[in-house]
Amino acid sequence: MKTVIKWVDGAMFVGETGSGHAVVMDGAPDGGGRNLGSRPMEMLLLGMGGCTGYDVVSILRKARQPLERCEVTVEAQRAEEIPKVFTHIHVHYRLVGRGLDRATVERAIHLSTEKYCSATIMLGRVAEVSHDYEISDATAP
């Protein structure tokens, strides 16, 4: 896996992934940026949320669960002192589907957070990671 990150100006960088996708990262105006992209630390949380969301959806699909929507919210606190590492990360899963089985959902989340999601496991070596979830029945169209 390889990425290339190029400085544009101020605090703006453009990152290109090995799969050929680009993303803009920028800082806040008080840090020399123009607020034209996500902060690099936000990108870490996005990656973690995408990684665990991918796992949970994949596991639930394989279990033939009637999943219609999955939303992952990731909130984090950072240390006050430099390096301002994440100290606590909370992941909230919102799953929507008609008749989702609670035990299967719990198993999918557990497998993601404890076995499959490299980002969660890696960040969990620095920060306390917690999670919860809610299940909603889909409403009729």
N, C-alpha and C positions, 0 to 999 in steps of 0.2 A: 504494500500500500504506500502510495506516495502522493504528496500534495505540493504545490508550488504557491507561495504567497509573495505577491509583489506589492511594494510600497507605491502608492499613487501620489499622494501629497498629504501634508498635515498629519493626521492620524488615520488616514484611510489606506486600506490594503484591499487587494482583490486576491482571493484564494481560488485556485483551480484544483479540483480533485483529479485523481488518477482516472476516474471514469469520464472526465471531460466537462464537468459542471463547475460553474463559477459562482462565487458568493462575495458580496461586498461586506467588509467589516470597517467600522469607523468608531471614533471616540466621541465623547461629549464635547461640546464647545469649550468647556472649562479645561479640557485636556488637550486642546489643539485640534479637535475634530469638528466636523460639520453635521454630525448626527445623521449621516446618510446611509448607515448600515448598522447591522447588529454589532454589539460589543463582542470581542473574542470570548469572554467568559459566558456570555449568553449563548454563544455557539456551542460551548461544552454542554450546557443544559439542554439545548435543542437536540444535540446528538444523543444524549442519554435518553431523553423522552422518545425520540424516534426509534432508538434501539429497542427499548423495552416495549414500546407500542407495537413494533413489528413482531416481536416474539409473541406477545399476548394474542394478537390477531391470528398469527400463524397457528399457534397451539389450539385456539378455540375453533378455527376452521377445520383443523385435522380432527378435532373431537366432534365435528359436525354440529356445533352450536349455532343457533340462529342469530348470529351477530349482525347487526345492521350499522352500528356506529361505534367508534372507539375514540375517546378524547383523553389525552394524557396532559395533566397540568403538573409542571415541576417548579417548585419554589425552593429557594436556597438562601441561607445566611452565610456571610463571609466573615473571616477574621478581621479584626480592627487594624492589626499591624501587618506590614508588608513581610512576607508575601501574603496577600489577602486570599488565602485558600478558602474553599468552601468548608464550613464547619458542620452544617446540617443541611440535608437535602430531603424534601418531602415530595413524594410522587402520589398524585391522585388520579385514579383511573375512573373514567365515566364510560360505562358500557351500556349500549342500548340494543335490545333485541327481544323478540317475543319468546318468553319461556327460557331465558338463559339459566343454566344450572349453577347455583351459587358455589357449590363444591368444585365444579370444573373451572369456574372463573378463578377461585382462590388458588387452585393448583397451577393454572396458567401463569398467574402473577408470581407465585412462589418459584416456579421453574425459571421464569425470566430473571427475577432478581437474584436468585441463588446459583443458577447454573449457566444460562445462555447469554444474558446481556453483559457483554464485555465492558461497556461503558459504566453501567451501574456497579459492577463488581470492582472495577478499577477506581472509580470515584469513592466507593465505599471504603477504600483503604485509607482515605484521607478524611472523609466526612462521615458523620452518622447519617445513614439513609433510612428513612421510614416511608411507609406507603399505606394508603387506604383505597377503597373503591366504593363505587355506587353502581347499582344495576337498575336500569329503568326499562319497563316494557315499552316497546315501540307502539306508537299510536297509529291507528288506522289512517291510511292516506286520505 
